[in-house]
Structure formats: structure tokens, C-alpha cells
Amino acid sequence: MVVEDESMIQEFAREALSDGGFEADISQSGEEALSRFREDRLRYRALLTDIGIGDGLNGWVLARKIREIDPDFPVVYMTGGHAEEWKSQGVPNSVLIEKPFAPAQLVTAISQLLNTGSASA
């Protein structure tokens, strides 16, 4: 599940994940993503979320709410300006990648979490 409100980054993530063998389901808001996750959580293998996703739930809150449902769910944060908040706001065993990033960084971050179940900062 990719949660991003900017269309260019949505498409960038979709292409990068597709090239890496993943299917991206795009949500434009935290509320939309949480609703989809609650409806069919077995459909999703990881959360890739921007931190600042418009009004409503931000990426930090979304990840915490998803982890309340599934405590081990893999989380990758994307940010262009909130990296310093990761240690205090991010969920344990998550990965943060800073924008701009290469497609390979995105695929590597998701693969790392899926393959090991955890990640180091």
C-alpha cells in the first residue's frame, strides 16, 4: 500500500515497485489507506507512506494505527523534511527514506522489511 498525495511521486513509486516485482495500491490520504487496510488487510504486505499527506492522518499516525491492527506490519516512511522526527514519531522496526530517492532504494527498503521482518536505522 502506497500512501502519497502527489501524483508524480505516486507514479514514481508505482513504477519502482512494479519493476521490483511488487504491485502498488495507491491511496491519497491516511484515512483512505486505513479504511482499505481495515477492509482487506490480508491484501497488503507493506505500508509505504509519505509523512505529510495533506489534512487528516499523517504518515506517523497512519503507521501507528495500522500497527495497532497488525503489530508486525512492515512500514516504510518517505519524507522530504521530517527525517529528524523519525526516532520519536516512527514505529519500531521501520525504515525511513528521504526524498528524492532512487527507485532501487524504495524496492530495497520494502524487500529488507519483508525478508527480515525488521530493519535497522
N, C-alpha and C positions, 0 to 999 in steps of 0.2 A: 504494500500500500504506500503510495507516494502522496504526501500532503504538501501542496505548494500552490500559492495563489498567482504566481507569474507564469503566463503561458509559455514563454521562451524556456524557462527552466523546467516546466512540466515536460515539454517535448525533448529537451536535452536529457532529462532523467529517463524518459520512456525509451529513447533510442539507446542510451548507455546500458540500461538494464536488459533490453531486448538483445543487444549484441552480446551481453554476458550470459544469456540463456534464461533470463527472468521475464515474467510478464508484469507490467505495471498497471495498477488500478489507481487512477488519479482522483484525488479529492481536492477541492479548492478551499476547504475550511476544516478546522478541527472538529466542529460539530458534525459535519457531513461524514468525516472519516470515522468518528466514534460511533455514529449511528450504523454505518456499514459494518464496522467491526462487530458490534453487538448483534447484528442480524445474522452474520455468517462468518464468525471468527476463524473457522477451520479453513476458509478460503485463503487466508493470508498467512504468509511465512515471516514477514518482517515489516517494520514501520520505518519509512524514510520520510522525515518531516522537517520542514523549514521551521525555524523558531518563530519568526514574525509572520504569521499567516492571517493578517487582517484582524478585524474585530472578533471578539469571542475568544474561544480557547486558543491559546498559543501552543507552540510545539512542546514546551516544557509540561504544561498541564495535560495536553493530549497524551503524551507518553506515560505520565503518572496514572491517568485514568485507564489506559489500556493495560498497564501493569497491574492495576487492581483486579482486572479480569483474568489476566494471564501473567503471573509474576516473572516468567522467564522469556517473555516475548522480545525478540531482537529489535533494538531501536538504534537508528542512525539519525543523528541530527545534522541539518545543513544550516549554515548561517554565514552571513556577511558581516555581522557586527556584534554577536552575542557570545563569542567563544569564552570570554572571561567568566561568564555566568555558569558554565557547564559543571564545574565542580560542586557548586551549591544548588543548582537547579536541575541538572540532568539525573536520570535514573541510573542506578548501578549497572555495570556491565553494558554500557552503551558506547557508541563511537560518535565523535563529532568531526565533521569535515567542513573546512572553511571555503566559502565561495571566493573567487572562482576555483573550481576543481576540475581535474581531468576525468573523463568517463571511467578510466581504469580505477581511479580512487573510489568511486562510488561502488563499482562492482566488487572491488577488494573488500571494502568495509562490510558490505552485506554478506559476502561469502565468508569472511572471517567470523562473523557472528553466527551464521548458520552452521558452519563447520565445527566451531569450538564451543558454541553456546555462551561465550563470553569474549571480552576484548580488553586489552589494556590501553590506557590513555597514551 
